[in-house]
Amino acid sequence: MESLTLISQSRSLSINPNLRILSSPNVSSTFIPKDVPYFKTQFLKLTGMATRNVIVSAAMTEKTWKRYTGGEAKGFVDEMRLVAMKLHTRQQAQEGEMEAKAPEEQRVEEWEPTLDGYLKFLVDIKVVYDTLEQIIEKPSFPSLLSDIECMGCGADGEFRNTGLERSEKLAKDLKWFEEKGYGVPEASSPGVAYAKYLKQLSEKDPQAFICQFYNIYFANTAGGRIIAKKVAEKILDSRELEFYKWDGELSQLLQNVRDKLNKVAENWTREDKNRCLGETEISFKFYREIVRLMLS
């Protein structure tokens, strides 16, 4: 699989001088590196991301990178894939290194999704895709696309209209449910929180934002399709949603985006790349919260 199937339990680490402890009345103590930007640590506290001792690796060391990837990546996209796969649970992927503890971390075959829960998932994931695609299409700030494009993507915005966009497809699916008489809920806190985080991140850290871009899109084409098939068999009479259909050959669409991402990262420093890789755990955390809605 190309990227994350689900968000898994984060690895716990012992306290060291490079970590600071965050706490609040509603969340457990969390270890976050001292060099994590202020806006990010504040957002993690406000959204409850401090649970389960999530380690936010904003600037992984070379040693940490090699531990995650084995030092065998061919191109930066391969590095992102290797990091993501190791954050799966052993139940979900052969390369996974985490133990499943929550229901959504188990094998999809063991899930008991509900139709109401699946609608909540679709609504919340649409908020995320809406936000991501709005950021790419028309940024309200000067830094993101200019920083990305000057690194090799081209002035015409190579991350626009990639064929991986999902907002319109999701809108069609939700309209179908409405026409069938199902009540479509409002977006809930997991999707809203992730969308807010993406906006903040895109204004502050283009390299970390690229990690989110990669994981959101590539998760849907890999583990997302496995989830869709199993859920459809259980609660939708095997109906295939538009969300999981692409216009064109998916393998070629993915390769085009891989090439662009690798091109962008060619001029990044190792520090830039490690900061991007460190964003993977945050992506997993947010996505897991949204996937959990299916089981509610």
N, C-alpha and C positions, 0 to 999 in steps of 0.2 A: 504494500500500500504506500501511496505517495506521502501522506501526511497523517495528521491525527485522526483517529476514529472517534475517540472520546478523550475527555480530560481525566487524567489519572491522579492518584494520590502523589503529592510532591515529596521529594526526598528530604528527610530531616537531617540536619547537620548540627554538629556541636558548635557552641558559641566560640567565636574567636574575635580578636581585636578589630577586625575589619567589618564586623556586623554590629548594628545597633538594634535594640529591642523596642518595638512599638507595641503599645497596648491601649485598650479602651475598655469601658465597662461592658461592652457587648461582644468583644472578640477576644480570642486568646492571644498571648504574646506572640509576636512575629519577628523573625530575624530578617532584616533588610540591609543590604550593603550600604555603607556610608555614602557612597558616591551616586546612589540613586537620586535623580532630580527631585527637588522638593515637591513639584506638582504631582509627581507620580506617587510618592509616599503618602501624601495627603489623600489622594484619590483612593489608594488602596485601603486606607483606614476608613474612609467614609463609606465605601461600598462593601465593607466586610470581607475584603479579600485576604485579611490577615488570618483567617481561620486556617487550621491544619498546618501552621508553620510553613507557608509558602516561601520559598527562597527566590527572591527577585534578583537574578544575576545580571545586573546592568552592565557590568564590565568583566566578563569571565576572563580568567587567566589562560595562557596558552596551555597549561597543564590541564585545566578544566575542560577546555575545548577538545583536547586529545582524548580525555576520558569519555566525553560524550560521543565523539565521532570516530574514534580509533585512528584519527589522522589520515584517513584513507579517501577523503572526499575528492571528487573530480568536478570542480566548479562549485560556486557558493550554494546553488540550489541543492546540491547533493549534501552539503553540510547541514542545511536547514532540515532536509528530510531525515538525515541520520539522527539529529537531535530530537526531532518530533517522534520518531519511531521508538526511541529509547524511553520516552515518557509515556508510552502506552503501558497498559498492564500486561502481564504475561498471559492472561486469559484472552486478550484481544489481538495480540500480534506476537509472532515468533521473536521479533527483535525487542519486544517490550521488557522493561526491567522493573516495573512497579507491581505491587500486589493489589489486587482488587479488594476494596473495602465497602464501597457504596454500590447500590444496585446497578447504576448506569456504568459502572466500571467492569461489570461482568460481561460474558459473551452475549451478543445480541440475541441469540437463540433462547436465552434464559429470561429475557425481558417480558414484562406484562404491560405493554403500552395501552393507554386508553384513548378513545377518539377525542375527548375533551382535551386531554393532555397533548395530543399531537397537534391540535389546532393552536394551542398555546405556543408550542414549539415553532410552528410555521409563522405565527404572528411575530414572535420575538426575533427569529432569525431574519425575517424580512426587514425589521428595523435596523439590524446590523448591516445587511446588504445595501439598504437604502442609503445609510450613512456613508459606508465605504465608497459606494459609487458616486455619491454627491461630492465627496472629498476629491476623488480622482478627476471627475468631470469639470468641476468648477471650484477650485480651492478659494477660500475666503482669506487667504494669507499668502505672502510672497514666497515662502521658503520651500514648501514641499516639492512641488513639481519642478521648480527651477533647480533645486538641489539634486533631484533625481535625474532630470533630463540632461543636465550638463555633464552627468557622468556616463552618458552614452545612449540615452533613450531617444534623443532627438527632440527638436523643438515642437513637433506636432503632437506630442503626448502619446507615447507608445503604449501606455497602460490604459488608454481609453479604448473602448470597443474591441476588447480582446476576444469576445465570444464566450467568456466565462461568466459574464454578468447575469445576475439571478433575480433582480428586483421585479422585472416585468413578468417573469415566469411565476414567481410567487404570487403576484397580484392576480394572475389568471386562476391559480389554484384556490385562492381564498374566495374569489368570485364564484367559482364552481360550488364550493361548500355552501355559500350563501344561497345560491339558486336551489340547492337541494334542501334548504330549510334549516341548516345548521347555524347556530349562533356563533359568530366570529368574535372572540374577545378582544379587549384592548391589550396593547403591549404591556407586559409586566416588568418588574424590576430587573431581571437578568438581562433582557435585551436592551432596555433603556440604559442600564449602567454600562454595558459594553459599547453601545453607540457613543455615549458621552466620553468614554475613555478614548475611543478612536479619534474623536475630534481633538481632544487635548493632545494626544500623542502626535498626531499629524502636524500640529503647530510647533512642536518642540523637538521632535527627534525623527527625521526622515528614515534613518536606518532601521530603527525599531519599528516604525510604521510598516516598512517593507516586509518584516517578519509577519506582522498581522495580516497583511495583504496575501502573502503566500499561504499561510495556514488556513485562512478563511476560505479561500477559493479551492485550494487543493484538497482540503478535508472533504469538501462536498463531492468531489469527483472520485474519491477513493472510499474511505470508510463510510461517507455519507450515503453512497449508493447501496452499500451492504445493509445499512440501517434501514433505508427506504424500502428495500425489497422485503425484509423480514417484517417490518411494521405493516406494510401493505398486505402481506399475506394474512396477518392476524386481525386487522381491523378495517381494511378497505377493499376486501374481496380482490386483492392483488392489483388494484388500480395503480397505474404508473402516473405520478404527478408530473406536471410541467417542470417543476423544480429540478427534476432529474433528467431533463431532456436538453440537448444542446443542438444548436444549428451549425452543422458542420461536423467533421470528424474530430471527436473529442481528443484523441491522442495527439493530433496535429495542433489543436488549439493549446493544449498543455505544453507541447514542445516549444511553440512560439513564445509563450510566456516565460518558460524556463530560460530560453536564450536571452530574452530581454533582461530578466533578473540577473543572470550571470554577467551580462554586459555592464549593467549598472554597478555591480559589486567589484568589477575589475579594478577600479581606482580607489576602493575603500582601503583604509588601513586595517590591520589586524584588530585594532581596538574597535573600529566601526563594526566589523564583522561579528566580533564577540558580543558587542552590545545588542546587535540584531538577534543573534542566537539566544541570548539571555532572555529575550522577550517571549520565547516559545512557551515557557511555563505559565506566563500570564495569559497567553492565548488559550492554552489548555484549560486553565481555571475558568475563564469566562464561558468557553464553549460547553464545558461540563455542566455548568449551572443551567444553560439553556436546554441542553439535551435532557436533563433531569425532568424538565416539564412534561416530557412524553409519558413519564411513568406516574404522573400525578392524577 
